[in-house]
Structures are given as structure tokens and as C-alpha cells.
Amino acid sequence: MAGKGKPVHLGNKYQVESKKGKVIQVASLTIDQVGNILQVEVSTIRYWEKEFNEFLNINCPKGQRVRYTEEHLEIFGQIKELLYNEQYTIKGAKRRLEMERTLTSALGVEPNFKTTVFFMFSAIIQELQKTREESKKLAHQLELLRKEKEEVEERLTEEQQKSLWKFLASKFGT
């Protein structure tokens, strides 16, 4: 076992320590076990269960304790990632999960591939934004250089005219 009370994932089952200290294999997890795996409080899992109910599809008869599957654990993990690491709001996390669900169902794309594609698009958009900002800076610098060139050309023309007048004045003596 990874640590006291921490479930270890074994294929489609989990190896957990029972209250009597015996190691057993189970196909689903309790809310305490999910909290231990994700390192969040049980109350947080309950809150997420209510807020993200449409994504979890938890079917539990009244009066019975909820047992969580690997799919539930994966969704809770996504929720934690979105809220804690990516700093999404609850509403934003719901939109992101809905977008991922739409991609998965519409395109038949695996969740890991879908996430990879999403991050690739995000990276491309960030690069495009950086390039756009750099392009704006370069356009501004180009405009400044054009103005400076015009000023230099005007001064050069003035100096040439002064020199021409001086030359003519020296030749014809005014």
C-alpha cells in the first residue's frame, strides 16, 4: 500500500486497508477514500458532487452510501485541477467540462487526447497573442522610423538648398 489508508489503484479495482487493518480489493471507493486520493476534505467532495452533478452521473438509492468509480475519481481529479491549479471559477470549470464532454461525444475523441489537443490549442493561441503584440510593437517602431526618415530628408533638402544659395551667392556675389 502507498500509505496508511491510501487506496492503491490496481486495474479496475483498488487495494484499500479496511478498518480492521486488513488489505482488501474493491471496485469502488468511499468518499473518505476519494478525499484521501485527491488530498481534499470530504466536505469538498460533497460540494463538488452537488455542483458538478451533471458530469458525475452518480446513481445511488436513497439511504445508501455513495460508492465512487474510477470514472468519478477521474472527473473529481479534473475538477480539482481546474479549480486549484488552473484557477477556474465553478462556472468556468463547468463550461470547460461541458466543452470536453462535447468534444468527446461529438468527435469520439479519447479524454487524454482531447486534453492534449485543448492544451495544444491553448498554447497556439498564446503564441499567436504574443506574436500579435510583437507585430504591434514592430509596426509602431516602423512608423517612428518613417517619421524620422522624413525629418532627415527634410533637413537634408534644407541643407542642400542652403548650400546651393551659398554657392550661387559666392559665384555671383550678392
CYANA upper distance limits for C-alpha pairs under 8 A (distance plus 0.5 A):
  1 MET  CA      6 LYS  CA      7.61
  1 MET  CA      7 PRO  CA      7.63
  1 MET  CA      8 VAL  CA      6.67
  1 MET  CA     15 GLN  CA      7.85
  1 MET  CA     16 VAL  CA      8.03
  2 ALA  CA      6 LYS  CA      6.65
  2 ALA  CA      7 PRO  CA      7.78
  2 ALA  CA      8 VAL  CA      6.92
  4 LYS  CA     17 GLU  CA      7.82
  5 GLY  CA     16 VAL  CA      7.16
  5 GLY  CA     17 GLU  CA      6.18
  5 GLY  CA     33 GLN  CA      8.05
  5 GLY  CA     36 ASN  CA      8.21
  6 LYS  CA     16 VAL  CA      7.17
  6 LYS  CA     17 GLU  CA      8.15
  6 LYS  CA     33 GLN  CA      7.33
  6 LYS  CA     36 ASN  CA      6.65
  6 LYS  CA     37 ILE  CA      6.96
  7 PRO  CA     14 TYR  CA      6.50
  7 PRO  CA     15 GLN  CA      5.99
  7 PRO  CA     16 VAL  CA      5.10
  7 PRO  CA     17 GLU  CA      7.88
  7 PRO  CA     33 GLN  CA      7.10
  7 PRO  CA     36 ASN  CA      8.46
  7 PRO  CA     37 ILE  CA      7.43
  8 VAL  CA     14 TYR  CA      5.90
  8 VAL  CA     15 GLN  CA      5.52
  8 VAL  CA     16 VAL  CA      7.07
  9 HIS  CA     13 LYS  CA      6.70
  9 HIS  CA     14 TYR  CA      4.99
  9 HIS  CA     15 GLN  CA      6.88
 10 LEU  CA     14 TYR  CA      5.86
 10 LEU  CA     15 GLN  CA      7.28
 12 ASN  CA     27 ALA  CA      6.93
 12 ASN  CA     70 GLU  CA      7.91
 13 LYS  CA     25 GLN  CA      6.73
 13 LYS  CA     26 VAL  CA      5.90
 13 LYS  CA     27 ALA  CA      4.90
 13 LYS  CA     28 SER  CA      7.57
 14 TYR  CA     25 GLN  CA      5.88
 14 TYR  CA     26 VAL  CA      5.73
 14 TYR  CA     27 ALA  CA      6.65
 14 TYR  CA     28 SER  CA      7.71
 14 TYR  CA     29 LEU  CA      8.22
 15 GLN  CA     23 VAL  CA      7.10
 15 GLN  CA     24 ILE  CA      6.09
 15 GLN  CA     25 GLN  CA      4.89
 15 GLN  CA     26 VAL  CA      6.92
 16 VAL  CA     23 VAL  CA      6.04
 16 VAL  CA     24 ILE  CA      5.97
 16 VAL  CA     25 GLN  CA      6.69
 16 VAL  CA     26 VAL  CA      7.82
 17 GLU  CA     21 GLY  CA      6.08
 17 GLU  CA     22 LYS  CA      5.95
 17 GLU  CA     23 VAL  CA      4.85
 17 GLU  CA     24 ILE  CA      6.66
 18 SER  CA     22 LYS  CA      5.65
 18 SER  CA     23 VAL  CA      6.58
 18 SER  CA     24 ILE  CA      7.23
 27 ALA  CA     69 THR  CA      7.57
 28 SER  CA     67 ARG  CA      6.09
 28 SER  CA     68 TYR  CA      5.72
 28 SER  CA     69 THR  CA      5.36
 28 SER  CA     70 GLU  CA      7.74
 29 LEU  CA     33 GLN  CA      6.36
 29 LEU  CA     34 VAL  CA      6.92
 29 LEU  CA     67 ARG  CA      5.83
 29 LEU  CA     68 TYR  CA      5.41
 29 LEU  CA     69 THR  CA      6.99
 30 THR  CA     34 VAL  CA      6.83
 30 THR  CA     65 ARG  CA      8.44
 30 THR  CA     66 VAL  CA      7.35
 30 THR  CA     67 ARG  CA      5.76
 30 THR  CA     68 TYR  CA      6.76
 31 ILE  CA     35 GLY  CA      6.61
 31 ILE  CA     42 VAL  CA      6.87
 31 ILE  CA     45 ILE  CA      7.66
 31 ILE  CA     66 VAL  CA      7.84
 31 ILE  CA     67 ARG  CA      7.71
 31 ILE  CA     68 TYR  CA      7.75
 32 ASP  CA     36 ASN  CA      6.68
 32 ASP  CA     42 VAL  CA      6.60
 33 GLN  CA     37 ILE  CA      6.69
 34 VAL  CA     38 LEU  CA      6.65
 34 VAL  CA     45 ILE  CA      8.36
 34 VAL  CA     68 TYR  CA      8.12
 34 VAL  CA     73 LEU  CA      7.27
 35 GLY  CA     39 GLN  CA      5.98
 35 GLY  CA     40 VAL  CA      5.51
 35 GLY  CA     41 GLU  CA      6.18
 35 GLY  CA     42 VAL  CA      6.02
 35 GLY  CA     45 ILE  CA      7.21
 36 ASN  CA     40 VAL  CA      7.22
 36 ASN  CA     41 GLU  CA      8.48
 38 LEU  CA     76 PHE  CA      8.49
 38 LEU  CA     77 GLY  CA      7.26
 38 LEU  CA     80 LYS  CA      8.39
 40 VAL  CA     44 THR  CA      6.95
 40 VAL  CA     45 ILE  CA      7.84
 41 GLU  CA     45 ILE  CA      7.20
 42 VAL  CA     46 ARG  CA      6.82
 43 SER  CA     47 TYR  CA      6.62
 44 THR  CA     48 TRP  CA      6.61
 45 ILE  CA     49 GLU  CA      6.49
 45 ILE  CA     76 PHE  CA      8.26
 46 ARG  CA     50 LYS  CA      6.92
 47 TYR  CA     51 GLU  CA      6.66
 48 TRP  CA     52 PHE  CA      6.07
 48 TRP  CA     53 ASN  CA      8.15
 48 TRP  CA     76 PHE  CA      8.15
 48 TRP  CA     79 ILE  CA      8.39
 49 GLU  CA     53 ASN  CA      5.90
 49 GLU  CA     56 LEU  CA      7.72
 51 GLU  CA     90 ILE  CA      8.33
 52 PHE  CA     56 LEU  CA      7.03
 52 PHE  CA     94 LYS  CA      7.61
 53 ASN  CA     57 ASN  CA      6.75
 53 ASN  CA     58 ILE  CA      7.81
 55 PHE  CA     75 ILE  CA      8.07
 55 PHE  CA     97 LEU  CA      8.12
 56 LEU  CA     72 HIS  CA      6.44
 56 LEU  CA     75 ILE  CA      7.44
 58 ILE  CA     66 VAL  CA      8.23
 58 ILE  CA     68 TYR  CA      8.45
 60 CYS  CA     64 GLN  CA      7.10
 60 CYS  CA     65 ARG  CA      7.79
 60 CYS  CA     66 VAL  CA      6.34
 60 CYS  CA     67 ARG  CA      8.45
 68 TYR  CA     72 HIS  CA      6.19
 68 TYR  CA     73 LEU  CA      7.29
 69 THR  CA     73 LEU  CA      6.80
 70 GLU  CA     74 GLU  CA      6.64
 71 GLU  CA     75 ILE  CA      6.79
 72 HIS  CA     76 PHE  CA      6.61
 73 LEU  CA     77 GLY  CA      6.55
 74 GLU  CA     78 GLN  CA      6.78
 75 ILE  CA     79 ILE  CA      6.67
 76 PHE  CA     80 LYS  CA      6.65
 77 GLY  CA     81 GLU  CA      6.66
 78 GLN  CA     82 LEU  CA      6.61
 79 ILE  CA     83 LEU  CA      6.56
 79 ILE  CA     93 ALA  CA      7.41
 80 LYS  CA     84 TYR  CA      6.09
 80 LYS  CA     85 ASN  CA      7.95
 81 GLU  CA     85 ASN  CA      5.61
 81 GLU  CA     86 GLU  CA      6.84
 82 LEU  CA     86 GLU  CA      5.38
 82 LEU  CA     87 GLN  CA      6.70
 82 LEU  CA     88 TYR  CA      5.99
 82 LEU  CA     93 ALA  CA      6.48
 83 LEU  CA     87 GLN  CA      5.46
 83 LEU  CA     88 TYR  CA      5.36
 83 LEU  CA     89 THR  CA      6.87
 83 LEU  CA     90 ILE  CA      7.65
 83 LEU  CA     93 ALA  CA      7.36
 84 TYR  CA     88 TYR  CA      8.07
 88 TYR  CA     92 GLY  CA      5.95
 88 TYR  CA     93 ALA  CA      6.07
 89 THR  CA     93 ALA  CA      6.48
 90 ILE  CA     94 LYS  CA      6.70
 91 LYS  CA     95 ARG  CA      6.84
 92 GLY  CA     96 ARG  CA      6.69
 93 ALA  CA     97 LEU  CA      6.60
 94 LYS  CA     98 GLU  CA      6.51
 95 ARG  CA     99 MET  CA      6.57
 96 ARG  CA    100 GLU  CA      6.69
 97 LEU  CA    101 ARG  CA      6.54
 98 GLU  CA    102 THR  CA      6.56
 99 MET  CA    103 LEU  CA      6.66
100 GLU  CA    104 THR  CA      6.56
100 GLU  CA    111 PRO  CA      8.17
100 GLU  CA    114 LYS  CA      7.57
100 GLU  CA    115 THR  CA      8.27
101 ARG  CA    105 SER  CA      6.62
102 THR  CA    106 ALA  CA      6.19
102 THR  CA    107 LEU  CA      8.47
103 LEU  CA    107 LEU  CA      6.05
103 LEU  CA    108 GLY  CA      7.78
103 LEU  CA    109 VAL  CA      7.27
103 LEU  CA    114 LYS  CA      7.64
104 THR  CA    108 GLY  CA      5.55
104 THR  CA    109 VAL  CA      5.29
104 THR  CA    110 GLU  CA      6.89
104 THR  CA    111 PRO  CA      7.09
104 THR  CA    114 LYS  CA      7.56
105 SER  CA    109 VAL  CA      7.79
109 VAL  CA    113 PHE  CA      7.10
109 VAL  CA    114 LYS  CA      6.53
110 GLU  CA    114 LYS  CA      6.50
111 PRO  CA    115 THR  CA      6.59
112 ASN  CA    116 THR  CA      6.69
113 PHE  CA    117 VAL  CA      6.62
114 LYS  CA    118 PHE  CA      6.59
115 THR  CA    119 PHE  CA      6.66
116 THR  CA    120 MET  CA      6.60
117 VAL  CA    121 PHE  CA      6.63
118 PHE  CA    122 SER  CA      6.65
119 PHE  CA    123 ALA  CA      6.56
120 MET  CA    124 ILE  CA      6.64
121 PHE  CA    125 ILE  CA      6.58
122 SER  CA    126 GLN  CA      6.69
123 ALA  CA    127 GLU  CA      6.68
124 ILE  CA    128 LEU  CA      6.61
125 ILE  CA    129 GLN  CA      6.64
126 GLN  CA    130 LYS  CA      6.73
127 GLU  CA    131 THR  CA      6.55
128 LEU  CA    132 ARG  CA      6.47
129 GLN  CA    133 GLU  CA      6.74
130 LYS  CA    134 GLU  CA      6.68
131 THR  CA    135 SER  CA      6.48
132 ARG  CA    136 LYS  CA      6.73
133 GLU  CA    137 LYS  CA      6.81
134 GLU  CA    138 LEU  CA      6.65
135 SER  CA    139 ALA  CA      6.58
136 LYS  CA    140 HIS  CA      6.71
137 LYS  CA    141 GLN  CA      6.70
138 LEU  CA    142 LEU  CA      6.53
139 ALA  CA    143 GLU  CA      6.72
140 HIS  CA    144 LEU  CA      6.84
141 GLN  CA    145 LEU  CA      6.71
142 LEU  CA    146 ARG  CA      6.68
143 GLU  CA    147 LYS  CA      6.82
144 LEU  CA    148 GLU  CA      6.67
145 LEU  CA    149 LYS  CA      6.53
146 ARG  CA    150 GLU  CA      6.74
147 LYS  CA    151 GLU  CA      6.77
148 GLU  CA    152 VAL  CA      6.70
149 LYS  CA    153 GLU  CA      6.60
150 GLU  CA    154 GLU  CA      6.63
151 GLU  CA    155 ARG  CA      6.72
152 VAL  CA    156 LEU  CA      6.54
153 GLU  CA    157 THR  CA      6.60
154 GLU  CA    158 GLU  CA      6.69
155 ARG  CA    159 GLU  CA      6.59
156 LEU  CA    160 GLN  CA      6.55
157 THR  CA    161 GLN  CA      6.66
158 GLU  CA    162 LYS  CA      6.67
159 GLU  CA    163 SER  CA      6.55
160 GLN  CA    164 LEU  CA      6.58
161 GLN  CA    165 TRP  CA      6.69
162 LYS  CA    166 LYS  CA      6.64
163 SER  CA    167 PHE  CA      6.54
164 LEU  CA    168 LEU  CA      6.59
165 TRP  CA    169 ALA  CA      6.38
166 LYS  CA    170 SER  CA      6.58
167 PHE  CA    171 LYS  CA      6.78
168 LEU  CA    172 PHE  CA      6.46
168 LEU  CA    173 GLY  CA      8.22
169 ALA  CA    173 GLY  CA      5.51
169 ALA  CA    174 THR  CA      6.11
170 SER  CA    174 THR  CA      8.14
